[in-house]
Amino acid sequence: MTLAPWRSPLARALHRNRSLAASRYPQLATVKPDGRPANRTIVFRGFWSQTNHLQFITDQRSQKVEQLQHSAWGELCWYFGKTREQFRLAGKLSLITAAQPDPSLASARTALWQNLSDSARQQFAWPNPGGNWLEKPAFTPDLPDAQIPLPNFCLLLLEPTQVDHLELRGEPQNRWLYQQQTNGEWSLKSINP
């Protein structure tokens, strides 16, 4: 697979903003079953293999999983403070669960689990997200196996079909729109900010 042309500006933004912890935390918007928007901050976990798919993790018990069953589309908004630029990546979301039949996706899920810190893995053994509050001992379970993902651990992939890149520096500001065509190729055009 050929890497999309928006990957270079995004990689440059990630590199130039690497000293800012917030540069790893974009916001993901989805749609609830009742049609209302939902937005949350998530942690970018790199790209899946040699693809344009962005990797994130989630708990199968979370509300965003229910929203993904309603609509498999989402949009990521990612602001980089040091370089003053924003990326909006819209595309298809895929949830990779423990029941994933595709061996390469199942392997990607396992590899991501194995790369997590102990404290990040432990959060997947906590009580159900969004459930009634439980006392602190419920949040100190034994550490899960570092090699085998818990059943509720999911890999979330975003496969962008449109990327809007805005540089907020300059007069006028610079803005580019990348769109994936039906043949899989990407178009690029400069647009007004």
PEKAUR-V33316 format. One record per residue. N is the residue number from 1. PHI is phi in whole degrees, 0 to 359 (none if undefined). Layout:
n->(N;N)
phi->(PHI;PHI)
This chain:
n->(1;2;3;4;5;6;7;8;9;10;11;12;13;14;15;16;17;18;19;20;21;22;23;24;25;26;27;28;29;30;31;32;33;34;35;36;37;38;39;40;41;42;43;44;45;46;47;48;49;50;51;52;53;54;55;56;57;58;59;60;61;62;63;64;65;66;67;68;69;70;71;72;73;74;75;76;77;78;79;80;81;82;83;84;85;86;87;88;89;90;91;92;93;94;95;96;97;98;99;100;101;102;103;104;105;106;107;108;109;110;111;112;113;114;115;116;117;118;119;120;121;122;123;124;125;126;127;128;129;130;131;132;133;134;135;136;137;138;139;140;141;142;143;144;145;146;147;148;149;150;151;152;153;154;155;156;157;158;159;160;161;162;163;164;165;166;167;168;169;170;171;172;173;174;175;176;177;178;179;180;181;182;183;184;185;186;187;188;189;190;191;192;193)
phi->(none;276;288;293;294;283;296;296;296;292;298;296;297;299;294;290;251;300;285;261;304;296;291;265;240;280;252;248;253;226;240;286;304;275;90;278;285;225;221;207;272;230;255;288;245;94;260;280;47;258;238;263;278;275;256;219;237;204;262;301;274;280;293;296;293;300;294;293;287;278;212;269;247;206;224;257;243;228;252;248;293;293;263;52;223;233;241;243;246;253;176;272;257;234;260;256;259;297;270;298;280;286;299;291;288;298;293;297;299;296;299;294;303;293;273;284;287;302;293;292;296;297;299;283;260;290;300;306;300;83;283;300;299;247;293;308;304;294;257;232;287;298;293;290;301;283;259;247;298;295;301;274;284;232;267;246;249;247;253;296;242;211;227;249;247;239;262;274;268;99;229;281;289;254;214;230;240;256;227;277;274;298;274;92;286;250;257;222;216;280;229;293;290)
